[in-house]
Amino acid sequence: MKKVMFLMAVAGMFAFAACNNNAAEPAVVDTPVVENVVEETIDTTMAVVENVAEEAAAEVAE
């Protein structure tokens, strides 16, 4: 009787493992197209330094 109960338990494990073993379909997600925004920056620090240097040189020359 113990052998039969053991075999029934093993069979039950396989039966429950086989239930609902279908893979779910992946959900389709619509992702919006992302456009890269490029901001162009102009480095004006060198121009400012040159202007200050020119003004200082003009003051010294006067």
Biopython code that builds the backbone (N, CA, C, O; Angstrom):
import numpy as np
from Bio.PDB.StructureBuilder import StructureBuilder

atoms = [
    (1, "MET", "N", (0.827, -1.184, 0.000)),
    (1, "MET", "CA", (0.000, 0.000, 0.000)),
    (1, "MET", "C", (0.878, 1.258, 0.000)),
    (1, "MET", "O", (0.526, 2.259, -0.624)),
    (2, "LYS", "N", (2.019, 1.209, 0.698)),
    (2, "LYS", "CA", (2.906, 2.365, 0.735)),
    (2, "LYS", "C", (3.464, 2.666, -0.655)),
    (2, "LYS", "O", (3.621, 3.827, -1.035)),
    (3, "LYS", "N", (3.764, 1.599, -1.413)),
    (3, "LYS", "CA", (4.312, 1.787, -2.755)),
    (3, "LYS", "C", (3.279, 2.450, -3.670)),
    (3, "LYS", "O", (3.612, 3.318, -4.476)),
    (4, "VAL", "N", (2.033, 2.028, -3.530)),
    (4, "VAL", "CA", (0.979, 2.578, -4.369)),
    (4, "VAL", "C", (0.766, 4.054, -4.034)),
    (4, "VAL", "O", (0.597, 4.871, -4.939)),
    (5, "MET", "N", (0.773, 4.402, -2.767)),
    (5, "MET", "CA", (0.591, 5.793, -2.356)),
    (5, "MET", "C", (1.767, 6.656, -2.828)),
    (5, "MET", "O", (1.585, 7.805, -3.232)),
    (6, "PHE", "N", (2.964, 6.088, -2.771)),
    (6, "PHE", "CA", (4.140, 6.815, -3.247)),
    (6, "PHE", "C", (4.033, 7.057, -4.751)),
    (6, "PHE", "O", (4.313, 8.161, -5.218)),
    (7, "LEU", "N", (3.634, 6.046, -5.512)),
    (7, "LEU", "CA", (3.491, 6.204, -6.952)),
    (7, "LEU", "C", (2.371, 7.191, -7.283)),
    (7, "LEU", "O", (2.490, 7.955, -8.241)),
    (8, "MET", "N", (1.294, 7.184, -6.512)),
    (8, "MET", "CA", (0.214, 8.136, -6.739)),
    (8, "MET", "C", (0.692, 9.565, -6.448)),
    (8, "MET", "O", (0.306, 10.499, -7.151)),
    (9, "ALA", "N", (1.522, 9.740, -5.427)),
    (9, "ALA", "CA", (2.049, 11.063, -5.100)),
    (9, "ALA", "C", (2.970, 11.551, -6.210)),
    (9, "ALA", "O", (2.912, 12.719, -6.596)),
    (10, "VAL", "N", (3.822, 10.664, -6.728)),
    (10, "VAL", "CA", (4.720, 11.039, -7.823)),
    (10, "VAL", "C", (3.911, 11.373, -9.071)),
    (10, "VAL", "O", (4.210, 12.354, -9.752)),
    (11, "ALA", "N", (2.902, 10.584, -9.379)),
    (11, "ALA", "CA", (2.059, 10.841, -10.544)),
    (11, "ALA", "C", (1.313, 12.170, -10.369)),
    (11, "ALA", "O", (1.144, 12.920, -11.330)),
    (12, "GLY", "N", (0.878, 12.451, -9.167)),
    (12, "GLY", "CA", (0.194, 13.713, -8.894)),
    (12, "GLY", "C", (1.109, 14.909, -9.104)),
    (12, "GLY", "O", (0.685, 15.944, -9.617)),
    (13, "MET", "N", (2.367, 14.762, -8.704)),
    (13, "MET", "CA", (3.323, 15.855, -8.908)),
    (13, "MET", "C", (3.497, 16.150, -10.400)),
    (13, "MET", "O", (3.518, 17.311, -10.810)),
    (14, "PHE", "N", (3.623, 15.091, -11.212)),
    (14, "PHE", "CA", (3.756, 15.301, -12.651)),
    (14, "PHE", "C", (2.478, 15.866, -13.251)),
    (14, "PHE", "O", (2.532, 16.687, -14.167)),
    (15, "ALA", "N", (1.344, 15.439, -12.748)),
    (15, "ALA", "CA", (0.068, 15.930, -13.277)),
    (15, "ALA", "C", (-0.088, 17.419, -12.982)),
    (15, "ALA", "O", (-0.480, 18.186, -13.862)),
    (16, "PHE", "N", (0.212, 17.830, -11.763)),
    (16, "PHE", "CA", (0.084, 19.252, -11.421)),
    (16, "PHE", "C", (1.142, 20.097, -12.118)),
    (16, "PHE", "O", (0.892, 21.260, -12.437)),
    (17, "ALA", "N", (2.313, 19.531, -12.358)),
    (17, "ALA", "CA", (3.357, 20.283, -13.047)),
    (17, "ALA", "C", (2.987, 20.501, -14.510)),
    (17, "ALA", "O", (3.403, 21.493, -15.109)),
    (18, "ALA", "N", (2.213, 19.590, -15.094)),
    (18, "ALA", "CA", (1.841, 19.704, -16.496)),
    (18, "ALA", "C", (0.667, 20.660, -16.692)),
    (18, "ALA", "O", (0.419, 21.101, -17.814)),
    (19, "CYS", "N", (-0.052, 20.985, -15.639)),
    (19, "CYS", "CA", (-1.218, 21.869, -15.767)),
    (19, "CYS", "C", (-0.782, 23.306, -16.041)),
    (19, "CYS", "O", (0.130, 23.824, -15.396)),
    (20, "ASN", "N", (-1.445, 23.938, -17.003)),
    (20, "ASN", "CA", (-1.240, 25.342, -17.323)),
    (20, "ASN", "C", (0.237, 25.661, -17.549)),
    (20, "ASN", "O", (0.786, 26.583, -16.946)),
    (21, "ASN", "N", (0.852, 24.903, -18.407)),
    (21, "ASN", "CA", (2.263, 25.093, -18.701)),
    (21, "ASN", "C", (2.445, 25.860, -20.005)),
    (21, "ASN", "O", (3.511, 25.790, -20.617)),
    (22, "ASN", "N", (1.414, 26.596, -20.442)),
    (22, "ASN", "CA", (1.501, 27.382, -21.670)),
    (22, "ASN", "C", (2.206, 28.696, -21.385)),
    (22, "ASN", "O", (1.931, 29.365, -20.389)),
    (23, "ALA", "N", (3.111, 29.049, -22.267)),
    (23, "ALA", "CA", (3.824, 30.316, -22.103)),
    (23, "ALA", "C", (2.885, 31.456, -22.499)),
    (23, "ALA", "O", (2.209, 31.380, -23.525)),
    (24, "ALA", "N", (2.845, 32.484, -21.706)),
    (24, "ALA", "CA", (2.001, 33.638, -22.002)),
    (24, "ALA", "C", (2.625, 34.440, -23.139)),
    (24, "ALA", "O", (3.846, 34.565, -23.237)),
    (25, "GLU", "N", (1.759, 34.979, -23.993)),
    (25, "GLU", "CA", (2.262, 35.801, -25.086)),
    (25, "GLU", "C", (2.776, 37.120, -24.529)),
    (25, "GLU", "O", (2.134, 37.722, -23.668)),
    (26, "PRO", "N", (3.915, 37.568, -25.006)),
    (26, "PRO", "CA", (4.422, 38.852, -24.502)),
    (26, "PRO", "C", (3.498, 39.996, -24.906)),
    (26, "PRO", "O", (2.958, 40.018, -26.012)),
    (27, "ALA", "N", (3.332, 40.912, -24.019)),
    (27, "ALA", "CA", (2.475, 42.063, -24.293)),
    (27, "ALA", "C", (3.163, 42.990, -25.299)),
    (27, "ALA", "O", (4.359, 43.259, -25.193)),
    (28, "VAL", "N", (2.402, 43.464, -26.256)),
    (28, "VAL", "CA", (2.936, 44.373, -27.270)),
    (28, "VAL", "C", (2.826, 45.788, -26.721)),
    (28, "VAL", "O", (1.738, 46.259, -26.391)),
    (29, "VAL", "N", (3.951, 46.445, -26.632)),
    (29, "VAL", "CA", (3.992, 47.806, -26.106)),
    (29, "VAL", "C", (4.432, 48.733, -27.220)),
    (29, "VAL", "O", (5.505, 48.566, -27.800)),
    (30, "ASP", "N", (3.594, 49.707, -27.511)),
    (30, "ASP", "CA", (3.958, 50.693, -28.528)),
    (30, "ASP", "C", (4.826, 51.761, -27.881)),
    (30, "ASP", "O", (4.370, 52.509, -27.016)),
    (31, "THR", "N", (6.072, 51.822, -28.307)),
    (31, "THR", "CA", (6.976, 52.829, -27.760)),
    (31, "THR", "C", (7.090, 53.973, -28.756)),
    (31, "THR", "O", (7.271, 53.738, -29.950)),
    (32, "PRO", "N", (6.988, 55.187, -28.286)),
    (32, "PRO", "CA", (7.105, 56.321, -29.202)),
    (32, "PRO", "C", (8.545, 56.473, -29.696)),
    (32, "PRO", "O", (9.499, 56.100, -29.012)),
    (33, "VAL", "N", (8.669, 57.015, -30.869)),
    (33, "VAL", "CA", (9.990, 57.250, -31.441)),
    (33, "VAL", "C", (10.592, 58.463, -30.752)),
    (33, "VAL", "O", (9.977, 59.527, -30.680)),
    (34, "VAL", "N", (11.786, 58.286, -30.254)),
    (34, "VAL", "CA", (12.465, 59.369, -29.543)),
    (34, "VAL", "C", (13.485, 59.977, -30.495)),
    (34, "VAL", "O", (14.380, 59.299, -31.000)),
    (35, "GLU", "N", (13.321, 61.266, -30.722)),
    (35, "GLU", "CA", (14.278, 61.963, -31.573)),
    (35, "GLU", "C", (15.314, 62.634, -30.687)),
    (35, "GLU", "O", (14.987, 63.229, -29.660)),
    (36, "ASN", "N", (16.537, 62.530, -31.093)),
    (36, "ASN", "CA", (17.611, 63.157, -30.333)),
    (36, "ASN", "C", (17.601, 64.655, -30.573)),
    (36, "ASN", "O", (17.576, 65.116, -31.714)),
    (37, "VAL", "N", (17.619, 65.394, -29.499)),
    (37, "VAL", "CA", (17.659, 66.842, -29.588)),
    (37, "VAL", "C", (19.097, 67.274, -29.331)),
    (37, "VAL", "O", (19.671, 66.985, -28.280)),
    (38, "VAL", "N", (19.652, 67.953, -30.285)),
    (38, "VAL", "CA", (21.030, 68.398, -30.162)),
    (38, "VAL", "C", (21.021, 69.911, -30.036)),
    (38, "VAL", "O", (20.555, 70.625, -30.923)),
    (39, "GLU", "N", (21.539, 70.375, -28.932)),
    (39, "GLU", "CA", (21.644, 71.812, -28.732)),
    (39, "GLU", "C", (23.094, 72.212, -28.975)),
    (39, "GLU", "O", (24.017, 71.672, -28.367)),
    (40, "GLU", "N", (23.266, 73.150, -29.858)),
    (40, "GLU", "CA", (24.609, 73.590, -30.188)),
    (40, "GLU", "C", (24.946, 74.788, -29.313)),
    (40, "GLU", "O", (24.240, 75.796, -29.318)),
    (41, "THR", "N", (26.009, 74.666, -28.582)),
    (41, "THR", "CA", (26.432, 75.771, -27.727)),
    (41, "THR", "C", (27.701, 76.376, -28.315)),
    (41, "THR", "O", (28.562, 75.679, -28.852)),
    (42, "ILE", "N", (27.782, 77.656, -28.197)),
    (42, "ILE", "CA", (28.942, 78.371, -28.721)),
    (42, "ILE", "C", (29.758, 78.839, -27.530)),
    (42, "ILE", "O", (29.255, 79.520, -26.637)),
    (43, "ASP", "N", (31.003, 78.467, -27.537)),
    (43, "ASP", "CA", (31.888, 78.844, -26.444)),
    (43, "ASP", "C", (32.357, 80.276, -26.688)),
    (43, "ASP", "O", (33.177, 80.530, -27.571)),
    (44, "THR", "N", (31.830, 81.207, -25.897)),
    (44, "THR", "CA", (32.169, 82.619, -26.077)),
    (44, "THR", "C", (33.170, 83.112, -25.038)),
    (44, "THR", "O", (33.504, 84.297, -25.017)),
    (45, "THR", "N", (33.641, 82.238, -24.197)),
    (45, "THR", "CA", (34.553, 82.690, -23.141)),
    (45, "THR", "C", (35.858, 83.219, -23.728)),
    (45, "THR", "O", (36.426, 84.185, -23.217)),
    (46, "MET", "N", (36.332, 82.589, -24.798)),
    (46, "MET", "CA", (37.592, 83.046, -25.385)),
    (46, "MET", "C", (37.416, 84.425, -26.014)),
    (46, "MET", "O", (38.314, 85.263, -25.936)),
    (47, "ALA", "N", (36.261, 84.661, -26.636)),
    (47, "ALA", "CA", (36.005, 85.966, -27.244)),
    (47, "ALA", "C", (35.927, 87.037, -26.172)),
    (47, "ALA", "O", (36.422, 88.147, -26.371)),
    (48, "VAL", "N", (35.312, 86.724, -25.033)),
    (48, "VAL", "CA", (35.208, 87.692, -23.936)),
    (48, "VAL", "C", (36.591, 88.003, -23.391)),
    (48, "VAL", "O", (36.906, 89.164, -23.130)),
    (49, "VAL", "N", (37.413, 86.989, -23.216)),
    (49, "VAL", "CA", (38.762, 87.205, -22.703)),
    (49, "VAL", "C", (39.573, 88.060, -23.678)),
    (49, "VAL", "O", (40.318, 88.948, -23.263)),
    (50, "GLU", "N", (39.422, 87.785, -24.973)),
    (50, "GLU", "CA", (40.157, 88.582, -25.960)),
    (50, "GLU", "C", (39.687, 90.032, -25.953)),
    (50, "GLU", "O", (40.501, 90.948, -26.077)),
    (51, "ASN", "N", (38.366, 90.252, -25.808)),
    (51, "ASN", "CA", (37.854, 91.621, -25.756)),
    (51, "ASN", "C", (38.383, 92.362, -24.534)),
    (51, "ASN", "O", (38.752, 93.533, -24.627)),
    (52, "VAL", "N", (38.422, 91.689, -23.395)),
    (52, "VAL", "CA", (38.932, 92.327, -22.182)),
    (52, "VAL", "C", (40.415, 92.633, -22.355)),
    (52, "VAL", "O", (40.881, 93.697, -21.948)),
    (53, "ALA", "N", (41.156, 91.710, -22.955)),
    (53, "ALA", "CA", (42.584, 91.927, -23.169)),
    (53, "ALA", "C", (42.809, 93.095, -24.126)),
    (53, "ALA", "O", (43.713, 93.903, -23.919)),
    (54, "GLU", "N", (41.986, 93.185, -25.174)),
    (54, "GLU", "CA", (42.122, 94.307, -26.118)),
    (54, "GLU", "C", (41.792, 95.636, -25.460)),
    (54, "GLU", "O", (42.463, 96.637, -25.712)),
    (55, "GLU", "N", (40.751, 95.656, -24.606)),
    (55, "GLU", "CA", (40.404, 96.895, -23.914)),
    (55, "GLU", "C", (41.507, 97.300, -22.949)),
    (55, "GLU", "O", (41.822, 98.484, -22.829)),
    (56, "ALA", "N", (42.100, 96.322, -22.255)),
    (56, "ALA", "CA", (43.190, 96.641, -21.316)),
    (56, "ALA", "C", (44.397, 97.147, -22.088)),
    (56, "ALA", "O", (45.070, 98.076, -21.642)),
    (57, "ALA", "N", (44.677, 96.556, -23.228)),
    (57, "ALA", "CA", (45.816, 97.004, -24.029)),
    (57, "ALA", "C", (45.550, 98.406, -24.581)),
    (57, "ALA", "O", (46.472, 99.215, -24.686)),
    (58, "ALA", "N", (44.305, 98.694, -24.932)),
    (58, "ALA", "CA", (43.972, 100.027, -25.426)),
    (58, "ALA", "C", (44.125, 101.065, -24.338)),
    (58, "ALA", "O", (44.595, 102.170, -24.607)),
    (59, "GLU", "N", (43.734, 100.734, -23.097)),
    (59, "GLU", "CA", (43.877, 101.669, -21.985)),
    (59, "GLU", "C", (45.343, 101.920, -21.661)),
    (59, "GLU", "O", (45.723, 103.044, -21.330)),
    (60, "VAL", "N", (46.153, 100.900, -21.753)),
    (60, "VAL", "CA", (47.581, 101.054, -21.464)),
    (60, "VAL", "C", (48.231, 101.880, -22.573)),
    (60, "VAL", "O", (49.134, 102.673, -22.305)),
    (61, "ALA", "N", (47.786, 101.702, -23.797)),
    (61, "ALA", "CA", (48.362, 102.429, -24.918)),
    (61, "ALA", "C", (48.018, 103.913, -24.859)),
    (61, "ALA", "O", (48.763, 104.741, -25.381)),
    (62, "GLU", "N", (46.891, 104.259, -24.226)),
    (62, "GLU", "CA", (46.507, 105.668, -24.156)),
    (62, "GLU", "C", (47.328, 106.380, -23.185)),
    (62, "GLU", "O", (47.149, 107.582, -22.989)),
]
sb = StructureBuilder()
sb.init_structure("model")
sb.init_model(0)
sb.init_chain("A")
sb.init_seg("    ")
for serial, (resi, resn, name, xyz) in enumerate(atoms, 1):
    if name == "N":
        sb.init_residue(resn, " ", resi, " ")
    sb.init_atom(name, np.array(xyz, "f"), 0.0, 1.0, " ", f" {name:<3s}", serial, name[0])
structure = sb.get_structure()
